[in-house]
């Protein structure tokens, strides 16, 4: 009886992935406070758990569906509410994705291709950066890969149950991050139509049944919540109509492609002249150079001269920057954000990036077909993209020469290509996203890198014509591209990396050409060449571990070394003097105090057992309450203290009413030397910098 041997190489790859994803997360006070506060609240009641309430009293939800937060809450219930306990699920999901990719590639393309795909996935910088945080995307990718595994099994075994499971898992993923999960739908449908052995009629019938199941699972939570009386549940955060469906298809759907527009305060509409302003085809929220907490760019540590400069050094239009991201606290300002500019005229500099104006302030480069090759994004995801694309060309060449023998390989390659192309297309033109969303590209690039090596090596070994030179060309072009990418980082890491990588890339290419017919060593030589191409991604992937990651807007790269704010953009501490004062003067109010945004409220929810109201949700712009509603809450004794920033970008009617009818409390009454922050003093209550906050009493 034969026993299965452990794949020693895979074990080492998994250990490397686990180390990169997990090491030191227990020492980083770097969880995204928006989600961490929600988990703390969700541990306190089933009502909060089901609706993913941001605060303990169930006033407003976070702006994402609850499945990943449910998982994090279960871990928090077992291990306690800690930053590491809510990060662990994502770190394990990152390792799980490596395993799944290996299992999917191995049966058709062999163990070598599977190992390479797994290794590239494990060393994809943005995948590591995201997996070290409590953001949702790592778990989302794991779920989609699990669905992909079921899809491959459905085709190979011809069983409908596996197809239903595959589409059902996409529906589950929708309840993690909404429309982002549907990015893989074209790949799932196309692959089943191409690869399944059933008749076309039966294929279409099976797909229709699967899509019905997908729709039911996707909308199940949304329909339940939207059907529940608004008085019996929290307000749906970041929606404008208190609807999950509107949140899914608007704020977390079309606005990601067209540009974020949701979140304008009613009082700001007239000041902006009504309609949203236009900038490079991107609609933007005219909030007078204010961030979500109301602080201006000059208050975020920037000089007046830098007021219109974005995080990667490129100049913004005078039209306003977009509101901060859904589910994220703040901007990349003050974090080093995007990589340094490589061009003399600002802009995105590096590979493929011309000068000119950036589309937005989040370091995502300029829209266009080469966006993924610009320095703003390439360091996060694109190190192996040229190799994967040339490998895809190799698959096409192989299939044209042996259509019958390469049919199965071509079909699975089509699946990964159909995943890559629409997602890459979206990020090439999208108006609003963040660098860490690029983890959606990690599986297809990793898979096509493994498949590409497998195909290019066969062409290299078995042919004597031009096709045999595709492998050396892939190594040389990819190495040259990586050197070009490194040229944008010479101020941080010097020139040594660039010269060493260039020398190794040329040496590997020459060796492949000169030793082409030395079959005993050719395979080992191709593996060595591939390892050369992974040297820089190894360092990039390790930067969040070495220098401290960004839990709010995860990224990787040497720019983290010079980041001023360590692992988090926001203070996780509370003003102890203010807290003591509010507790002392609480006369039975349900809410200790109310703030305009979740940014101000989150640290108090996390670090105390108090309930804090976020009047305007995440951005401070959700139309949760009217002035009449707020008057009623005050009259009923639900809340009487309000902590407001000096400038407020949203819900101006509420803010005006509070200031008009409230008594300003001097900070002298509660400030203490031990407090980490104090009202009417500089506070890290908002994105990337300090702002003035004032306490009001309304009775």
Secondary structure, DSSP 8 states (H G I E B T S, - for coil): -------HHHHHHHHHHHHHHHTTTTT-----HHHHHHHHHHTS-HHHHHHTBSSTT--BB-SS-SHHHHHHHHHHHHH-S-HHHHHHHHHHHHHHHHHHHHHHHHHHHHHHHHHHHHHHHHT-HHHHHHHTSS-SHHHHHHHHHHHHHHHHHHHHH--HHHHHHHHHHHHHHHHHHGGGGGGGHHHHHHHHHHH--S-HHHHHHHHHHHHHHHHHHHHHHHHHHHHS-GGGS-B-TT-SSS-HHHIIIIIIIIHHHH---TT--HHHHHHTTSS-EEETTEEE---TTB-TTS-BGGGGT--GGGTTB-TTS-B--SS------TT--S-STTS--S----STTSTT-STT--SS--SSTTS----STTGGGSHHHHHHH-TTHHHHHHHHHHHHHHHHH-TTTTHHHHHHHHHHHHHHHHHHHHHHH-SS--GGGGGGGHHHHHHHHHHHHHHHHHHHHH--SGGGGHHHHHHHHHHHHHHHHHGGGHHHH-SHHHHHHHHHHHHHHHHHHHTTT-HHHHHHHHHHHHHHHTHHHHHHHHHHHHH---SSS---SGGGGG-TTTT-SS-----HHHHHHHHHT-SS-SSSEEESSHHHHHHHHHHSS--EEETTTTTT------HHHHHHHHHTTS--EEEEESS-SS-HHHHHHHHHHSEEE-GGGT--TT-S--TTSEEEEETTEEEEEEEEE--
